């Protein structure tokens, strides 16, 4: 398997990569072994094993302990700082598996430990089911004993679920069996695919969706404006809907059994607490699959809450805490009803079914059907979140309204289309107001930097930016408040220029030994923590950033709000540091845009 990975990675042509995989399957695997092998090649699609709970940083400490290294040793520091590199920055910086291989090379022999695929899978099962770091470290230590550095490198990649082989999941599926992709799309079950499709010359009868098995969702194709959306759907009967901003969730109800499958086909049992009664009482059939968006409804403001609070509200529901906020599921489609799949029916027909199957409950369980449906009004006070569009002007008007409402955008659907798993061919189109400026540009100050990975490993590639604490009149600000993390928008050259200018003022953040400079107010949330600080704000640079119109309440950063999808518009070399936007002005701006 290691040779297969190495060969696939080395081969440039996609056809060669595919034929290597074919040869491996034909030569080295018995049909009964297919799943054991394929799950290691497509680790991100494997749902038989739970999650390892190991991201790079935890994996680093487990490997350090498994190898019995001191945490201060050069190699341990190298592993912990895999993104940043050390005094001697190596070529592998930014790629955890390569840094690990470099460290392991000095400790493991060259000789293969002869671990079989079965043994590896058994150990990975143990790794996933072990409950604490000590147990995980013990499994890793056993893996290290039974492998060489080369083998261990790939195992690390399997654990991180990214092999970087340069071959798509689609190609692997096609090479495995002509019906593999289709079957996976409707079952999200890799084991079943490998077991049912053992003979690639025998075609599989097209399988329909089943209650209890996640289906890969129908997706939307992005369009630039209303006119091009209208052109694409020319002559069709079209519905325009609000693009709700929550979690895409399929509800599978089978009697009393309820699953909440996400886009990545993970079940979310945490939603059961806030939702089970509502579902049991208001979904009027025994078995069905609904497609929709899980959101939070705020009863005090009579609005949907901003993105990002689903988990918090699910947790509050589990703990039985009273809250003005509650989970609300907006069903925009139905895929299964009673004992039949209905994805082959038109949306129009499915909307009718949806109306029969779901009894809407205000702010808890809503249906999205044209010119009706949701019990709740849009923030602008209008009753409709969904409309049949008869002209491009209808689309334009609906879209403009979503901008005013600060919604995420709109989705256009061909009312005559069927629902197709994993399809993004244009039956659904999405139109989003991107980077609309909330009134004016936001001129913020760079206060820290984050190292990049891959090509930008070992170099600052993103910035922590801050807002000023409003200074007394006629004076300069004295403190800056962390606001958001921003990395996109500049060309490589522009980014290099900013980084080079700031380099002399970078001070490594030695967490927790040395805290942030006193002139920065931060949260110390690990998601915020930058790798370097800018030594003195007077030396720093102002960036003009713009963003999605909506702001989010922030726990990661010190400012009361942060931005969604911030993007650097330009570097303001012409603005001195003290002209940074201050928090109060920003909050006023947010409130002003909330009330227009
Ligand atoms: P994005 O980041 O734009 O949501 P995406 O890749 O997650 O993109 P797309 O298929 O491109 O997903 O866009 C459709 C997504 O929009 C769905 O996955 C769903 O979560 C969300 N959505 C919100 N409202 C609707 C709606 N009325 N109809 C369909 N999808 C909707």
Boltz pocket constraint, residues with backbone or C-beta under 6 A from the ligand:
constraints:
  - pocket:
      binder: B
      contacts: [[A, 217], [A, 218], [A, 219], [A, 220], [A, 221], [A, 241], [A, 242], [A, 243], [A, 244], [A, 245], [A, 246], [A, 247], [A, 248], [A, 263], [A, 292], [A, 293], [A, 332], [A, 368], [A, 411], [A, 430]]
      max_distance: 6.0
